[in-house]
Amino acid sequence: MDFQAVIESLPRYGEPLLVTIGVTVASAALALVLAFTLGLMTGSRRLAVRTPARVFVEFFRGSSVVVQLFWFAFAMPVVLGIQFDYLIVAGIIALGFNYGAYSSEVVRGAIAAVPKGQLEAATALNLTPSQKMRLVVLPQAWPEMIPSLCAFAIMLLKASALVSVIGILDITWLAGLLGKQPGQDRLLHYGVVLVIYFILAWLIWTGMRALERKAKRGLGIDAKPAKGRLAPAVAEGGAL
């Protein structure tokens, strides 16, 4: 194994790494917007609101993300005449739609888990539906969403490697490309990529954990209870 050749190739990972990070961040932002939109829609009591959201969620959850990538990148321009100027946009949309559909169930479940007593108290205070959602429901549901959203964010990071199948030069594609060159070792290059993905995933996990602790402190929950005592429970009416 020629470690020196691999070390000398490391600067070439700079631009593909930015592509991987850019795809992950943009897809995660799109997925988060879709997750809240679809989560609220699928939890609606109105059939006309709930049905199209449910169809969208089940379609994107039930079909392969690889097929979706090829559809947005190559099939849609032919079938619908809609073509993106850059393939990376097709990759971001496909990943965002797929993981947004999965994450919407996290949002819906967390919102549904808010105690009904909170909503009754909000009604007694004469809050409008939007005020109930913004001031009562979401502040309590958000901390419960974060762990699952963190897991999906890490899964999305790893799935960003799939954009290489539609011709986007990310770190996975570069590792394979460099590994084929004379004097290079493909196994070592994929080992470099493995370490990069691990570091990025650890950064996501660390950031989401900090966000979770902050959200729980906002509700008066001790995210790090001291030894020998239980964290103080939040009273049912504590968010009001």
C-alpha positions in Angstrom: 0.0 0.0 0.0 1.4 3.4 -1.1 0.4 5.7 1.8 2.5 8.5 0.4 0.6 8.6 -2.9 -2.7 8.8 -1.0 -1.4 11.6 1.3 -0.3 13.6 -1.7 -3.8 13.2 -3.2 -5.6 14.5 -0.1 -5.8 18.2 -1.3 -7.8 17.0 -4.3 -10.6 16.1 -1.9 -11.2 19.7 -1.1 -13.7 20.6 -3.8 -15.6 17.3 -3.8 -15.9 17.6 0.0 -17.6 21.0 -0.5 -20.0 19.3 -2.9 -20.8 16.6 -0.4 -21.4 19.2 2.4 -23.4 21.4 0.1 -25.7 18.6 -1.1 -26.2 17.4 2.5 -27.0 20.9 3.9 -29.3 21.9 1.0 -31.1 18.6 1.0 -31.5 18.7 4.8 -33.0 22.2 4.6 -35.5 21.1 1.9 -36.3 18.0 3.8 -36.9 20.0 7.0 -39.3 22.3 5.3 -41.2 19.4 3.7 -41.2 17.5 6.9 -43.0 20.2 8.8 -45.4 21.0 5.9 -46.3 17.4 5.3 -46.3 16.5 9.0 -48.9 19.2 9.7 -50.9 18.3 6.6 -51.0 14.5 7.4 -52.1 15.4 10.9 -55.0 17.5 9.7 -58.6 16.5 10.3 -59.6 17.7 6.8 -59.5 14.9 4.3 -58.8 17.3 1.4 -55.6 18.4 3.2 -54.5 15.1 4.6 -55.0 12.9 1.4 -52.5 14.7 -1.0 -49.9 14.9 1.7 -50.3 11.2 2.5 -50.0 10.3 -1.2 -46.8 12.3 -1.5 -45.3 10.7 1.6 -46.1 7.2 0.7 -44.9 7.6 -2.9 -41.5 9.0 -2.0 -41.1 6.6 1.0 -42.2 3.6 -1.1 -39.9 4.2 -4.1 -36.1 3.9 -4.4 -34.1 7.1 -3.9 -31.8 5.9 -6.7 -34.7 5.7 -9.1 -35.8 9.2 -7.9 -32.3 10.6 -8.6 -32.4 9.2 -12.2 -36.0 10.5 -12.6 -35.2 14.1 -11.6 -31.9 14.1 -13.5 -32.7 12.3 -16.7 -36.3 11.1 -17.1 -38.1 14.3 -16.1 -36.5 16.4 -18.8 -37.7 13.9 -21.5 -41.1 13.2 -20.1 -42.1 16.6 -18.7 -39.7 18.9 -20.5 -38.4 20.1 -17.1 -34.6 20.3 -17.0 -32.3 21.6 -14.4 -29.3 23.7 -15.4 -27.1 21.8 -12.9 -27.4 18.1 -12.0 -26.6 18.9 -8.4 -30.1 20.6 -8.2 -31.7 17.3 -9.3 -29.8 15.5 -6.6 -30.7 17.9 -3.9 -34.4 17.8 -4.8 -34.5 14.0 -4.9 -32.8 13.6 -1.6 -34.8 16.4 0.0 -38.1 14.9 -1.1 -37.2 11.4 -0.1 -36.0 12.3 3.4 -38.6 15.0 3.8 -41.2 12.3 3.4 -39.6 10.1 6.0 -39.1 12.9 8.5 -42.7 14.1 8.1 -43.8 11.1 10.2 -41.5 12.3 13.0 -43.1 15.7 13.0 -46.6 14.3 12.9 -45.9 11.9 15.7 -44.3 14.5 17.9 -47.1 16.9 17.4 -49.7 14.2 18.1 -47.9 13.3 21.4 -48.4 16.7 22.9 -50.9 16.2 25.8 -54.5 17.2 25.0 -54.6 19.1 28.2 -52.2 21.6 26.7 -54.5 22.3 23.8 -57.5 22.6 26.1 -55.6 25.1 28.2 -54.7 27.1 25.1 -58.3 27.1 24.0 -59.3 28.4 27.5 -56.8 31.2 27.0 -58.6 32.1 23.7 -55.5 31.4 21.5 -56.0 31.1 17.8 -55.1 27.9 16.0 -51.8 29.4 14.7 -51.0 30.7 18.2 -51.6 27.3 19.7 -49.3 25.7 17.2 -46.5 28.3 17.5 -46.7 29.0 21.3 -47.8 25.7 22.8 -47.5 22.7 20.5 -44.3 23.2 18.6 -42.2 24.3 21.6 -43.1 20.9 23.3 -42.9 18.8 20.2 -39.6 20.1 18.9 -37.3 18.5 21.5 -39.0 15.2 20.9 -38.3 15.5 17.1 -34.6 16.3 17.4 -33.2 12.8 18.1 -35.0 11.3 15.1 -34.3 14.2 12.9 -30.6 13.8 13.8 -30.7 10.2 12.7 -32.3 11.1 9.4 -29.7 13.9 8.9 -26.9 11.4 9.3 -28.6 9.0 7.0 -29.0 11.9 4.5 -25.3 12.6 4.8 -24.4 9.0 3.9 -27.1 9.0 1.1 -25.4 12.1 -0.5 -22.9 9.6 -1.9 -25.6 8.4 -4.3 -25.4 11.7 -6.3 -22.3 10.2 -7.8 -24.5 7.8 -9.8 -25.9 10.8 -11.8 -22.5 12.2 -12.5 -21.8 14.6 -9.6 -18.2 14.6 -8.5 -18.4 14.1 -4.7 -15.8 12.5 -2.4 -17.1 9.0 -3.1 -16.7 9.4 -6.9 -13.3 11.0 -6.4 -12.1 8.1 -4.2 -13.1 5.6 -6.9 -11.5 7.8 -9.6 -8.2 8.2 -7.8 -8.1 4.5 -6.8 -8.0 3.5 -10.5 -4.9 5.6 -11.2 -1.4 3.9 -11.3 0.4 4.0 -8.0 -2.8 4.6 -6.0 -4.6 2.2 -3.7 -8.4 2.2 -4.0 -8.8 0.7 -0.5 -6.9 3.5 1.1 -8.9 6.1 -0.7 -12.2 4.6 0.4 -10.7 4.5 3.9 -10.1 8.3 3.6 -13.7 8.7 2.6 -14.9 6.5 5.5 -13.1 8.8 7.9 -14.5 11.9 6.3 -18.1 10.7 6.6 -17.5 9.7 10.2 -16.2 13.1 11.1 -19.1 14.9 9.3 -21.6 12.5 11.0 -20.0 13.2 14.4 -20.3 17.0 13.8 -24.0 16.6 12.9 -24.6 14.5 16.1 -22.8 17.0 18.3 -24.7 19.9 16.9 -28.1 18.2 17.2 -27.3 17.2 20.8 -26.5 20.8 21.7 -29.7 21.9 20.0 -31.7 19.3 21.9 -30.3 20.4 25.2 -31.1 24.0 24.4 -34.7 23.1 23.4 -35.2 21.1 26.6 -33.8 23.8 28.8 -36.4 26.1 27.2 -39.1 23.8 28.7 -37.4 23.6 32.0 -36.2 20.0 31.5 -32.7 19.2 32.8 -31.1 17.5 29.7 -28.1 16.4 31.9 -29.5 15.3 35.3 -27.0 15.0 38.1 -26.2 11.6 39.6 -28.5 10.4 42.3 -31.5 12.5 41.4 -34.1 12.5 38.7 -34.4 15.4 36.2 -37.4 17.6 37.2 -40.5 16.7 35.3 -42.3 19.3 33.3 -45.7 20.0 34.7 -48.5 19.4 32.2 -49.3 23.1 32.1 -45.7 24.2 32.2 -45.5 25.3 28.6 -48.3 27.8 29.0 
